[in-house]
């Protein structure tokens, strides 16, 4: 009752294919297309632009996932954003799609295979409005974020080596929040690059 047999990449399995095709002449054999696509996307991840974006996106994910107070603020922004979209949705499909995104979190890829890096990029784009709202200095949520972020940076600096400590801005006296500088505004280049 088996019709299709799928093996790993063809180059490593040609002999196995020949042997299996002799034993099962009516069965179709193919290489794993998901694996082929994975290898192709892995090569794309090696491009300088992809590496740069990966580094920025990974830092953003680690920043929110590594600080519970910041993660809670982002979760509240995500829920509020997609709740508002769900309320204004006109079709059942839209309402369902927005409801499914209300508990969305940033995604951390385990490795570069099976498009996980691109899933991380896509999540950031989907959560764009919530991220900007979380880090914006003009919203109540953004003001809470600022306090929590400065506290997190201060905690980091208390244990970091002198050359790894995050510096303060001369103009404001606050610690530099690199993630906010990259992803904290709608117009920031990181979003258009993604």
C-alpha positions in Angstrom: 0.0 0.0 0.0 3.0 2.3 0.0 3.1 4.5 -3.1 5.9 7.1 -2.4 9.2 6.6 -0.6 11.0 9.7 0.5 14.7 9.6 1.3 17.2 12.2 2.3 19.2 14.2 -0.3 19.7 12.3 -3.6 23.5 12.5 -3.5 23.7 10.4 -0.4 21.0 7.9 -1.3 21.4 7.0 -5.0 22.5 3.5 -4.2 19.6 3.0 -1.8 17.2 4.3 -4.4 18.5 1.8 -7.0 18.2 -1.1 -4.6 14.8 -0.1 -3.4 13.5 0.5 -6.9 14.6 -3.0 -7.9 12.7 -4.5 -4.9 9.7 -2.2 -5.3 9.3 -1.4 -9.0 5.9 0.1 -8.7 6.8 2.5 -6.0 7.8 6.1 -6.6 11.0 7.3 -4.9 12.0 11.0 -4.3 14.4 13.1 -2.3 13.1 15.1 0.6 12.0 18.4 -0.9 11.7 19.9 2.6 15.4 19.1 3.2 16.4 20.6 -0.2 14.5 23.8 0.6 16.1 23.9 4.0 19.6 23.7 2.6 18.7 26.4 0.1 17.4 28.7 2.8 20.4 27.9 4.9 22.6 29.3 2.1 20.4 32.5 2.0 21.0 32.9 5.8 24.8 33.1 5.0 24.4 36.3 3.0 25.7 39.4 4.8 22.3 41.1 4.9 20.7 38.0 6.3 23.4 37.6 9.0 23.0 41.3 10.0 19.2 41.0 10.2 19.5 37.7 12.1 21.8 39.3 14.7 19.4 42.3 15.2 16.3 40.1 15.4 17.9 37.5 17.7 19.0 40.3 20.1 15.4 41.6 20.1 13.9 38.2 20.9 16.5 37.5 23.7 15.8 41.0 25.1 12.1 40.4 25.6 12.4 36.7 26.4 15.1 37.3 29.0 13.3 39.9 31.0 9.9 38.9 32.4 8.7 42.5 33.0 9.4 43.4 29.3 7.8 40.2 28.1 4.6 41.0 30.0 4.4 44.5 28.5 4.8 43.1 25.0 2.2 40.5 25.6 -0.2 43.2 26.8 0.5 45.2 23.6 0.0 42.2 21.4 -3.3 41.3 23.0 -4.6 44.9 22.8 -3.5 45.2 19.2 -5.1 42.0 17.9 -8.2 42.5 20.1 -8.8 45.8 18.4 -8.3 44.3 15.0 -10.7 41.5 15.9 -13.4 43.9 16.9 -13.1 45.8 13.7 -12.9 42.7 11.5 -15.8 42.2 9.1 -15.5 38.5 8.3 -15.5 35.4 10.5 -12.1 34.4 8.9 -10.6 37.8 9.9 -12.0 37.6 13.4 -10.6 34.0 13.8 -7.2 35.0 12.4 -6.9 38.0 14.8 -8.1 35.9 17.8 -5.3 33.3 17.0 -2.7 36.1 17.1 -3.7 37.5 20.5 -1.2 35.3 22.4 1.6 35.5 19.9 5.1 35.7 21.2 8.5 36.4 19.6 9.9 33.2 18.0 13.4 31.9 18.7 14.9 29.7 16.1 16.9 26.7 17.3 19.0 26.6 14.2 18.9 27.9 10.6 17.0 24.9 9.2 13.5 24.5 8.0 12.9 28.3 7.6 13.1 29.0 11.3 15.1 32.2 10.8 12.5 33.4 8.4 9.7 32.5 10.9 11.5 34.7 13.5 11.6 37.5 10.9 7.9 37.1 10.0 6.8 37.1 13.7 8.6 40.4 14.2 6.8 41.8 11.2 3.4 40.6 12.3 4.1 42.0 15.8 5.4 45.2 14.4 2.6 47.5 15.7 2.7 45.9 19.2 6.5 46.2 19.3 6.4 49.9 18.4 3.6 50.5 20.8 5.5 48.8 23.6 8.7 50.8 23.1 7.1 54.2 22.1 7.8 57.0 24.6 4.3 58.5 23.8 2.2 55.7 25.2 1.6 54.6 28.8 2.9 51.2 27.9 6.0 52.8 26.4 6.6 54.7 29.6 6.4 51.5 31.6 8.7 49.8 29.1 11.3 52.7 29.6 11.4 52.2 33.3 11.6 48.4 33.1 14.2 48.5 30.3 16.4 50.9 32.2 16.2 48.7 35.3 17.1 45.6 33.2 20.1 47.4 31.7 21.2 48.6 35.1 21.0 45.0 36.4 23.0 43.8 33.4 25.7 46.5 34.0 26.0 45.5 37.7 27.5 42.2 36.7 29.1 43.0 33.3 32.8 43.5 32.7 33.8 47.1 32.3 34.2 46.8 28.5 30.8 45.2 28.1 28.8 47.7 30.1 26.1 49.6 28.3 26.8 53.3 28.2 24.4 56.2 28.9 23.3 58.8 26.4 24.9 62.2 27.2 21.7 64.0 26.2 19.3 62.2 28.5 21.5 60.4 31.0 19.6 57.1 30.3 21.2 53.9 29.2 21.3 53.2 25.5 18.6 50.7 24.6 19.9 49.2 21.3 16.7 47.2 20.6 14.5 50.3 21.0 16.9 52.2 18.7 16.5 49.4 16.0 12.8 48.4 16.4 11.2 51.1 18.5 9.7 53.2 15.7 7.5 52.4 12.7 9.9 54.2 10.3 13.0 52.3 11.4 15.0 50.7 8.7 15.0 47.2 10.4 11.3 46.7 9.5 11.8 47.6 5.8 14.8 45.3 5.7 12.8 42.5 7.1 
